[in-house]
């Protein structure tokens, strides 16, 4: 993520995530942990920090699939939700964060 605060705001606004930790890392970089649910937390690091400390993964795009019991409501509520489609018998849709990274939601 190039802009940690913008991405944190996205997860808070779109998913009702709660900020559970802010950490100052080497070089003064900020890492923010947000809880999406009781079972799921995302740790958001700035891409510049990853380039320095884990360059082998610095340009990897996250590949995450979320499963939701509130699939239809989530689809209706997410501004960037794509069309619902069936993949291997499972209903899914994608959405993107403010930096254009795509994620997938599947009906649980």
C-alpha positions in Angstrom: 0.0 0.0 0.0 1.3 3.4 -0.9 -1.0 5.3 1.4 -1.6 3.4 4.7 -4.0 6.0 6.1 -6.2 6.1 3.0 -6.3 2.3 3.0 -7.2 2.1 6.7 -10.0 4.6 6.1 -11.3 2.4 3.3 -11.5 -0.7 5.5 -13.0 1.3 8.3 -15.6 3.0 6.2 -16.6 0.1 3.9 -16.3 -2.8 6.3 -16.7 -1.2 9.7 -13.2 -2.3 10.6 -11.8 -1.2 13.9 -8.2 0.0 14.3 -6.6 -2.3 16.9 -3.0 -1.2 16.8 -0.6 1.4 15.3 3.0 0.6 15.4 6.0 2.6 14.4 8.4 0.4 12.5 12.1 0.9 11.6 12.7 4.1 9.7 9.6 5.7 11.2 7.2 3.9 9.0 3.7 3.3 10.4 1.9 -0.1 10.4 -1.8 -0.2 11.2 -3.7 -3.3 12.2 -7.5 -3.3 11.5 -10.0 -5.9 12.7 -12.4 -6.8 9.9 -14.2 -9.2 12.3 -13.6 -11.1 15.5 -11.7 -13.7 13.5 -9.9 -11.5 10.9 -7.3 -8.7 11.1 -5.4 -7.0 8.4 -1.9 -5.6 9.0 -1.3 -2.7 6.6 2.3 -1.8 5.8 3.5 1.0 3.5 5.0 -0.4 0.3 8.2 1.6 0.8 8.8 -0.2 4.1 8.3 -3.6 2.4 10.6 -2.6 -0.5 13.4 -2.0 2.1 12.8 -4.9 4.5 11.2 -7.6 2.3 12.0 -6.6 -1.3 11.2 -10.1 -2.6 7.5 -9.5 -2.0 7.4 -5.7 -2.4 5.5 -5.7 -5.7 3.2 -8.6 -4.9 -0.5 -7.7 -5.1 -2.6 -9.1 -2.2 -4.7 -12.0 -3.3 -7.5 -12.4 -0.7 -10.9 -14.0 -0.8 -13.4 -13.2 1.9 -16.4 -15.4 2.7 -19.5 -13.7 4.0 -22.8 -14.7 5.4 -24.1 -11.2 4.5 -23.1 -11.6 0.9 -26.0 -9.7 -0.7 -25.9 -6.8 1.8 -22.1 -6.5 1.4 -22.5 -6.4 -2.4 -25.2 -3.7 -2.1 -23.2 -1.7 0.4 -19.7 -1.7 -1.3 -19.3 1.2 -3.7 -16.8 -0.6 -5.8 -18.6 -4.0 -5.9 -18.4 -5.7 -9.3 -21.1 -8.0 -10.8 -22.0 -11.2 -9.1 -20.9 -14.3 -10.9 -20.8 -18.0 -10.2 -17.4 -19.6 -10.0 -17.3 -23.4 -9.5 -20.8 -23.3 -8.0 -20.1 -20.4 -5.6 -21.5 -16.9 -6.0 -18.7 -14.3 -5.9 -18.0 -10.6 -6.7 -14.9 -8.5 -6.6 -14.2 -5.1 -5.2 -11.3 -2.8 -5.2 -9.5 -0.7 -2.6 -8.5 3.0 -3.3 -5.2 1.9 -4.8 -6.9 -0.4 -7.4 -6.1 -3.7 -5.7 -8.9 -6.2 -6.3 -10.3 -8.6 -3.7 -13.0 -11.3 -3.9 -16.0 -12.0 -1.7 -17.8 -15.4 -1.9 -21.1 -16.4 -0.4 -20.4 -18.4 2.8 
